[in-house]
């Protein structure tokens, strides 16, 4: 059985290429159900959830082997409470404004019953130990429902985007409490679909995410209402894979997808169940 790990590969790595380095082991505090992590390219740090430890871990960008985190957010003041029904599996970082964003699901907040609304809690990037969030976005006016909706920050436009499975909710970056979104992208023409994570590219204001038909689409952060995406790649149609995650590489004008086959009659043509695909997509960076 493989152990929880974060593996780094060369950008041009091909099939069966081994990683350049691997972060794993008991001292890392990494645990199962960490389905995503964040990279802070401003400070060269990796931010990871540890659902079983109910914590947020920060590592050096070049961390390798059984290297412990440089900071750990954990304890009763954090309001973080993962459980077997809704493990914390998403986290985002804003290196420009030095903040970490953690979506909490139903029953993830200490002292609250399982039928309460989910929340987005915000910590100082350099927080360490048993510290309280600096802001909490939560309440019926926010329209945030469901379980642990992923978030992304656009520090250039000073906006926060929440993916609600079939909609993007766009808030002021510093929104706190029970406040309504500034804009909502939703409707059949928008093609917004559920996702585990998504990305925003601030220089062009592009929101990049999964969309209908197992494709990937790009919308403008200035969009509002039932508007079609600006660009689209039909990934499933081209490759046979379903998308589970994505990352942007602005330096090379590329987008990377973690993809999988799902068994049954849904095997990819290659027969390889899990892979990383890279597409050139210069339009979203211009």
VENTA-V235718 format. One record per residue. OMEGA is omega in radians with two decimals (NA if undefined). BURIAL is I if it has 9 or more other C-alpha atoms within 8 Angstrom, else O. Layout:
BEGIN
omega | burial
OMEGA | BURIAL
OMEGA | BURIAL
END
This chain:
BEGIN
omega | burial
3.13 | O
-3.14 | O
3.09 | O
-3.11 | I
2.96 | I
-3.10 | O
3.11 | I
-3.13 | O
3.01 | I
-3.08 | O
-3.10 | O
3.14 | O
3.12 | O
-3.10 | O
3.04 | O
3.09 | O
3.14 | O
3.12 | O
3.07 | I
2.98 | O
-3.05 | I
3.07 | I
-3.10 | I
3.08 | I
-3.01 | I
-3.08 | O
3.13 | O
-3.07 | I
3.08 | I
-3.11 | I
3.10 | I
3.11 | O
2.98 | O
-3.01 | I
3.10 | O
3.05 | I
-3.09 | I
3.08 | I
3.11 | I
-3.08 | I
3.08 | O
-3.08 | O
-3.13 | O
3.12 | I
3.10 | I
-3.14 | I
-3.03 | I
2.96 | I
2.93 | I
-3.00 | I
-3.09 | I
3.08 | I
-3.13 | O
-3.00 | I
2.97 | I
-3.07 | I
3.06 | I
-3.14 | I
2.93 | I
3.12 | I
-3.14 | O
-3.11 | O
-3.10 | O
3.13 | I
-3.11 | I
-3.09 | I
-3.12 | I
3.08 | O
3.11 | I
3.06 | O
3.11 | I
3.02 | I
-3.04 | I
3.06 | I
-3.03 | I
-3.12 | O
-3.09 | O
-3.03 | I
3.13 | I
3.08 | I
3.06 | I
3.08 | I
-3.06 | I
-3.09 | O
-3.06 | O
-3.13 | I
-3.14 | I
-3.02 | I
3.14 | I
3.08 | I
3.11 | I
-3.14 | I
3.03 | I
-3.09 | I
-3.13 | I
-3.11 | O
3.03 | O
3.13 | I
3.05 | I
-3.11 | I
3.14 | I
3.04 | I
3.10 | I
-3.11 | I
3.14 | I
3.13 | I
-3.14 | I
-3.08 | I
-3.09 | I
3.06 | I
-3.12 | O
3.14 | O
-3.04 | O
-3.10 | O
3.11 | O
-3.14 | O
3.06 | I
-3.08 | I
2.96 | I
3.13 | I
-3.05 | I
3.11 | I
2.95 | I
-3.08 | I
-3.09 | I
3.10 | O
-3.11 | I
3.12 | I
-3.06 | I
-3.04 | I
3.12 | I
3.04 | O
3.07 | I
3.07 | O
3.01 | I
3.08 | I
-3.00 | I
3.05 | I
-3.06 | I
-3.14 | O
-3.12 | O
-3.05 | I
-3.13 | I
3.11 | I
3.13 | O
-2.99 | I
3.05 | I
3.13 | I
-3.13 | I
-3.12 | I
3.03 | I
-3.07 | I
2.99 | I
-3.09 | I
3.14 | I
3.11 | O
3.11 | O
-3.09 | I
3.06 | I
-3.12 | I
3.10 | I
3.07 | I
-3.05 | I
-3.11 | I
3.14 | I
-3.09 | I
2.92 | I
3.03 | I
-3.07 | I
-3.09 | I
2.84 | I
-3.08 | I
-3.08 | I
3.13 | O
-3.10 | O
3.12 | I
-3.09 | I
-3.12 | I
-3.13 | I
3.06 | O
3.09 | I
-3.11 | O
3.11 | I
3.04 | I
-3.05 | I
3.08 | I
-3.06 | I
3.13 | O
-3.11 | O
3.12 | I
3.13 | I
-3.11 | I
3.14 | I
-3.08 | I
3.00 | I
3.05 | I
3.08 | I
-3.06 | I
3.00 | I
3.07 | I
-2.99 | I
-3.08 | I
3.09 | O
-3.14 | I
-3.14 | I
2.98 | I
-3.06 | I
-3.03 | I
2.99 | I
3.05 | I
-3.03 | I
3.13 | O
-3.09 | O
3.09 | I
3.02 | I
-3.08 | I
3.06 | I
3.10 | I
3.03 | I
3.13 | I
3.06 | O
3.13 | O
3.11 | I
3.11 | I
-3.10 | I
-3.08 | I
3.14 | I
3.08 | O
3.11 | I
-3.11 | O
-3.09 | I
3.00 | I
3.13 | O
-2.98 | I
-3.12 | I
-3.13 | I
-3.09 | O
-2.95 | O
-3.05 | O
-3.12 | I
2.95 | I
-3.08 | I
3.06 | I
3.12 | I
-3.14 | I
3.08 | I
-3.14 | I
3.05 | I
-3.08 | I
-3.08 | O
-3.13 | O
3.13 | O
-3.11 | I
3.01 | I
-3.10 | I
-3.14 | I
2.85 | I
-2.99 | I
-3.11 | I
2.85 | I
-3.01 | I
3.09 | O
-3.13 | O
3.11 | O
-3.03 | O
3.05 | O
3.05 | I
-3.11 | I
-3.11 | O
-3.05 | O
3.11 | O
-2.99 | O
-3.08 | I
-3.06 | O
2.98 | O
3.14 | O
3.11 | O
3.08 | O
2.92 | O
-3.10 | O
-3.04 | I
-3.06 | O
-3.05 | O
-3.12 | I
-3.04 | I
NA | O
END
